[in-house]
Amino acid sequence: MGKNIVIIGGGIIGLCSAYYLLKDGHQVTVIDKSDISKGASFVNAGYITPSHIIPLAAPGMISKGIKWMLNASSPFYVKPRLDKEFLQWGWAFNKSASASKVARAIPIIKSINCFGRDLYEDLKAANHFNFHYERKGLLMYYKTDKAGEEEWKIGQRAMTEGLHVKHLSQNDVIKYEPHIALNIKGAVYYDSDAHTTPSAFMREILKYLKQNGVKFYTHETVEDITLNHGAIKHIKTNNRQLPCDEVVLAAGSWSPLLTKTFGLKIPIQAGKGYCINVKRPTKIQTPAILVEAKVAVTPMQGFTRFAGTMELSGINHNINPKRIQAIADAAASYYEGLKITTAEQAQADCGLRPCSPDGLPYIGKSKRCKNLTIATGHAMMGWSLGPATGKLVSEVIANKKTTIDLEAFHPDRTF
């Protein structure tokens, strides 16, 4: 018999959870504080990334963060602030950024990303809703020998995990980008990766869910989550009170604000990312990351997206023009003759990615609440892991053996 399930959060994680729970025969309601038309699920690079095997909390990131702290246009920017939760998160991040912990995380990250890619392909084949999906792989462009050597080490590590990786010369890249000139020394190519157009996917899955009976309450803020004998009986918003058998928390960077109400701490910091859409022909055919600049380039439906930066500055949607300019400068530096105009830069957008201290998402139930399933903390892998997380959430709620072992993603894990 189906359950009455309330999902808090209408981003990629919340909507994919709704999809798989609906398929399992549940009655699903989604609450979101916006109209589900913006945010990280709409402005990301659209990558499905088995190649991204290294978590954000990696050796050297702390020293890089300190070096870049005073540079507002750096790829990774941390705004210094005396905030208890931020300082606790930073301490946990530092503890997680060890070679041994990263080594343990690599096969876990690779496995769930491959699972996510397979599910995207299943969704495409099912044709329940139409969306753009292409598997053209990913090119990691580098300008310096040092960056190339570092990137190839990661590529070689990925090969030990079963991924197919090639080290390409500048001439080799022409096969993948025949119509543009590149100012690079070479590239590392992963054929494992795919890409989508996020706004199109979100629009289509939202329409499908509405047509198939999922209820949506948008522009509503959750004001209270009350536990009674270790379970949530109802969710109170600014407009209504909703009874529930199960709750899925997929509120991204806002998730810790909600779990605080019943004493559960899930360390998350909002990592702001920016994007610029160029809606004129660029001749770019293959998704790429500009390694030194940490900028992602994706050919989407009708435009090319340039996205990047990780800015830890709290929950806000303030757009820093210096960071937008840094993305535009990177594009011009790698792609000959490509200039992102000031008008295009003026239309830039941003979104907040929920970052856990160890770079792994939180997926599963906390011991503090028996009918709450947490699904957040995906950082830069949220888009890649949307269907995987949604499927795992449905398996948790059905009390089935999950496709992937969730121990590493446990919401109660310590750092």
C-alpha positions in Angstrom: 0.0 0.0 0.0 1.3 3.4 -0.9 2.4 5.9 1.7 1.7 9.6 2.0 5.1 11.2 1.4 6.1 14.8 1.7 9.3 16.0 -0.1 10.9 19.2 1.1 12.7 20.7 -1.9 11.9 20.9 -5.6 15.4 20.7 -7.0 16.9 17.8 -9.1 17.1 15.6 -5.9 13.6 16.3 -4.8 12.0 15.8 -8.3 13.9 12.6 -9.0 12.9 11.3 -5.5 9.3 12.2 -6.4 9.6 10.3 -9.7 10.8 7.0 -8.2 8.4 7.3 -5.3 5.5 7.9 -7.7 6.6 4.8 -9.6 6.4 2.8 -6.4 2.8 3.8 -5.9 3.1 6.4 -3.2 1.1 9.6 -2.9 3.7 12.4 -3.2 3.6 16.1 -2.3 6.5 18.5 -3.0 7.0 21.7 -1.0 9.4 24.4 -2.3 10.0 27.9 -1.2 10.4 29.1 -4.8 8.4 28.5 -8.0 11.0 25.8 -9.1 12.4 27.8 -12.0 15.8 28.8 -10.7 18.7 27.8 -8.4 21.5 25.3 -8.6 19.4 22.7 -10.5 18.9 25.2 -13.3 22.4 26.9 -13.6 24.7 24.0 -13.2 27.0 22.6 -16.0 24.6 19.7 -16.8 27.4 17.1 -16.4 26.9 13.4 -15.6 30.4 12.8 -14.3 31.8 9.3 -13.5 35.1 11.1 -14.2 34.8 13.3 -11.1 36.2 10.7 -8.7 38.1 13.1 -6.3 35.9 14.7 -3.6 36.0 18.4 -2.9 37.8 17.7 0.4 41.1 16.7 -1.1 44.7 17.2 0.0 45.9 20.7 -0.8 42.5 22.3 -0.9 42.9 24.0 2.4 46.2 25.6 1.4 44.7 26.6 -1.9 41.7 28.1 -0.1 44.0 30.2 2.2 46.0 31.4 -0.8 42.9 32.4 -2.7 41.0 33.8 0.3 41.8 37.4 -0.5 41.3 37.0 -4.3 37.6 37.5 -5.1 38.1 36.2 -8.7 39.8 32.9 -7.7 38.3 29.5 -8.6 37.8 28.6 -5.0 36.9 31.5 -2.7 36.2 31.3 1.0 34.8 34.5 2.6 36.4 34.7 6.1 33.7 34.9 8.8 33.4 34.2 12.5 30.5 31.9 12.3 30.4 28.8 14.6 28.9 26.4 12.1 31.2 27.6 9.3 34.2 27.1 11.5 33.1 23.6 12.6 32.5 22.7 9.0 35.9 24.0 8.1 37.5 21.9 10.8 35.7 18.8 9.6 36.7 19.6 6.0 40.3 19.8 7.0 40.1 16.4 8.8 38.5 14.9 5.7 41.1 16.2 3.3 43.6 13.4 3.8 45.0 11.0 1.2 43.6 8.0 3.0 40.0 9.3 3.2 40.1 10.4 -0.4 41.4 6.9 -1.5 38.4 5.4 0.4 36.0 7.8 -1.3 37.1 7.4 -4.9 35.4 4.0 -5.6 32.3 5.1 -3.8 32.0 8.3 -5.8 32.7 6.5 -9.1 30.1 3.8 -8.3 27.2 6.2 -7.5 28.1 8.4 -10.5 28.0 5.4 -12.9 24.7 4.4 -11.3 23.4 7.9 -11.9 24.4 7.9 -15.6 22.8 4.5 -16.1 19.5 5.8 -14.6 19.6 8.9 -16.9 19.9 6.5 -19.8 17.0 4.5 -18.4 14.9 7.6 -18.1 15.7 8.6 -21.7 14.8 5.1 -23.0 11.5 5.1 -20.9 10.4 8.2 -22.7 8.1 9.3 -19.9 9.3 12.8 -20.6 11.6 14.2 -23.2 15.0 15.8 -22.4 18.3 16.5 -24.0 21.0 13.8 -23.2 24.2 13.2 -25.0 27.2 11.1 -24.2 30.2 12.8 -25.8 32.6 12.4 -22.9 34.5 15.2 -21.2 37.7 17.0 -22.2 40.0 18.3 -19.4 42.0 21.1 -21.2 45.3 22.2 -19.7 47.7 25.0 -20.6 50.7 24.0 -18.5 52.8 20.9 -18.1 52.2 20.9 -14.4 48.5 20.9 -14.7 48.6 18.3 -17.4 50.7 16.0 -15.2 48.3 16.4 -12.3 45.3 15.8 -14.4 46.8 12.7 -16.0 47.5 11.2 -12.6 43.8 11.5 -11.8 43.1 10.0 -15.2 45.4 7.0 -14.5 43.7 6.6 -11.1 40.3 6.6 -12.9 41.6 3.9 -15.2 42.2 1.6 -12.2 38.5 2.1 -11.4 37.6 0.8 -14.8 37.0 4.1 -16.6 38.3 4.7 -20.2 40.7 7.7 -20.2 43.0 9.0 -22.9 45.8 11.6 -22.8 45.5 13.8 -25.9 48.0 16.1 -27.6 46.8 19.4 -28.9 46.5 17.8 -32.4 44.5 14.9 -31.0 41.9 17.3 -29.6 41.0 18.3 -33.2 39.1 15.0 -33.6 36.7 16.2 -30.8 36.7 20.0 -31.7 37.3 20.3 -35.4 35.8 23.8 -35.8 37.6 25.8 -33.1 41.2 26.8 -32.3 42.3 26.1 -28.7 45.2 27.7 -26.7 46.1 24.5 -24.9 49.0 22.1 -24.5 46.7 19.0 -24.4 43.7 17.3 -22.7 42.7 14.3 -20.7 39.6 12.8 -22.2 37.0 10.7 -20.3 34.5 8.8 -22.5 32.5 7.9 -19.5 30.7 11.2 -19.1 27.5 12.6 -20.5 25.7 16.0 -20.5 22.2 17.5 -20.5 20.4 20.8 -20.6 19.3 21.2 -16.9 16.5 23.7 -17.5 14.9 21.4 -20.1 15.1 18.3 -17.9 13.7 20.2 -14.9 10.8 21.6 -16.9 9.9 18.3 -18.4 10.1 16.1 -15.3 8.1 18.8 -13.4 5.4 18.6 -16.0 5.3 14.8 -16.0 5.0 14.7 -12.2 2.2 17.2 -12.1 0.3 15.3 -14.9 0.7 12.1 -12.9 -0.7 13.2 -9.6 2.2 14.7 -7.6 1.0 17.7 -5.7 3.2 20.8 -5.6 3.0 23.6 -3.0 5.4 26.3 -4.3 6.3 29.6 -2.6 5.8 27.9 0.7 8.3 27.8 3.5 8.5 25.0 6.1 8.1 26.6 9.5 8.1 23.6 11.8 8.9 19.9 11.8 7.7 18.4 15.0 8.8 15.0 16.2 6.4 12.8 18.2 7.9 9.5 19.6 10.8 9.8 17.1 8.6 10.4 14.0 7.3 13.3 12.0 3.5 13.5 12.1 3.0 16.6 10.0 4.9 19.4 8.2 3.8 23.0 9.0 4.3 25.6 6.3 3.4 29.3 6.2 0.1 28.3 4.5 -0.9 24.8 5.6 -0.3 21.7 7.8 0.4 18.5 5.9 0.1 15.0 7.4 2.7 12.5 6.3 3.8 8.9 6.7 7.3 9.7 5.4 9.3 12.8 4.8 12.2 13.4 2.3 14.5 16.3 3.1 16.0 17.5 -0.2 16.3 21.2 0.6 19.9 21.6 -0.5 21.9 24.3 1.3 18.8 25.1 3.5 18.6 21.5 4.9 20.5 22.2 8.2 18.1 25.0 9.0 15.3 22.5 9.1 17.0 19.6 10.9 18.0 22.0 13.6 14.4 22.2 14.7 14.6 18.7 16.2 18.3 18.6 17.2 19.8 16.9 14.1 23.0 18.5 12.8 24.1 17.8 9.3 27.1 20.0 8.5 26.5 21.8 5.1 27.9 25.0 3.7 26.5 26.7 0.6 28.9 26.7 -2.3 27.9 29.3 -4.8 28.5 28.7 -8.5 28.0 31.0 -11.4 27.1 30.5 -15.1 27.0 32.5 -18.3 24.9 31.4 -21.2 26.1 32.3 -24.7 23.1 32.1 -27.0 25.0 32.6 -30.3 26.9 29.9 -32.2 30.3 29.1 -30.7 31.1 25.9 -32.7 31.9 24.1 -29.4 30.8 20.5 -29.7 32.3 18.6 -26.7 31.9 19.4 -23.0 35.2 20.5 -21.4 36.7 21.8 -18.2 39.4 24.5 -18.4 41.6 22.9 -15.8 43.6 25.9 -14.5 40.6 28.2 -14.4 38.2 25.5 -13.1 35.6 26.6 -15.6 33.1 24.1 -17.2 32.0 24.5 -20.8 28.8 22.7 -22.0 27.1 22.8 -25.4 23.4 22.7 -24.5 20.2 23.0 -26.5 20.4 26.4 -28.2 23.3 27.8 -26.2 26.7 27.2 -24.7 27.1 27.4 -21.0 30.2 28.6 -19.2 30.0 27.8 -15.5 32.4 27.7 -12.5 33.8 28.9 -9.2 33.2 27.6 -5.7 32.4 30.5 -3.4 31.8 29.7 0.3 30.2 32.9 1.5 27.0 31.8 3.2 23.4 31.6 1.9 23.0 34.5 -0.5 22.5 35.0 -4.2 24.7 38.1 -4.6 26.5 38.1 -7.9 30.1 39.2 -7.8 31.1 40.8 -11.1 34.7 39.8 -10.6 33.8 36.2 -10.6 31.7 36.5 -13.8 34.6 38.4 -15.4 37.0 35.5 -14.4 34.8 33.0 -16.2 34.6 35.2 -19.3 38.4 35.7 -19.3 39.0 32.0 -19.0 36.8 31.3 -22.0 38.7 33.9 -24.1 42.0 32.5 -22.9 41.4 28.9 -23.9 39.2 29.4 -27.0 40.7 31.6 -29.7 38.4 34.3 -30.9 35.7 33.7 -28.3 34.7 36.8 -26.4 31.8 36.8 -23.9 30.2 40.2 -24.2 29.4 42.5 -21.4 25.7 42.1 -22.3 26.0 38.3 -21.9 27.9 38.7 -18.6 25.1 40.9 -17.3 22.7 38.0 -17.7 24.8 35.7 -15.5 23.1 33.7 -12.8 24.1 31.8 -9.7 23.0 28.8 -7.6 24.0 27.4 -4.2 25.4 23.9 -4.0 25.1 22.1 -0.6 28.6 21.0 0.4 29.3 18.4 3.1 32.7 18.5 4.8 33.9 15.2 3.2 32.5 15.8 -0.3 30.0 12.9 0.0 26.3 13.5 0.1 24.0 12.6 2.9 21.6 9.9 1.8 19.5 7.8 4.3 17.7 7.9 7.6 19.1 9.4 10.8 18.7 7.5 14.0 17.0 10.6 15.4 13.9 10.3 13.2 12.5 7.0 11.9 10.4 8.4 9.0 12.8 11.1 7.7 15.0 10.3 4.7 17.7 12.8 4.1 19.0 13.5 0.6 21.3 16.5 0.4 24.9 17.6 0.5 25.8 16.7 -3.1 28.1 19.7 -3.7 29.1 19.8 -7.4 27.7 16.3 -8.1 24.0 17.1 -7.5 23.0 17.0 -11.1 25.0 13.9 -11.8 23.5 12.1 -8.8 19.9 13.3 -9.1 18.3 10.0 -10.4 20.7 7.9 -8.4 19.7 9.6 -5.2 16.0 9.6 -6.1 16.1 5.8 -6.7 18.1 5.2 -3.5 15.5 7.3 -1.5 12.7 5.1 -2.9 14.6 2.0 -1.9 15.2 3.3 1.7 11.5 4.2 2.1 10.5 0.7 0.8 12.9 -0.8 3.3 14.7 -2.6 0.4 18.3 -3.5 0.1 19.7 -0.5 -1.7 21.4 -0.8 -5.0 24.5 0.9 -3.5 25.7 0.5 0.1 24.7 3.8 1.8 27.1 3.5 4.8 29.5 6.1 3.4 26.6 8.5 2.9 25.0 8.0 6.4 23.5 11.3 7.8 24.8 10.5 11.3 28.4 9.9 10.2 31.1 11.8 12.2 34.1 13.7 10.7 
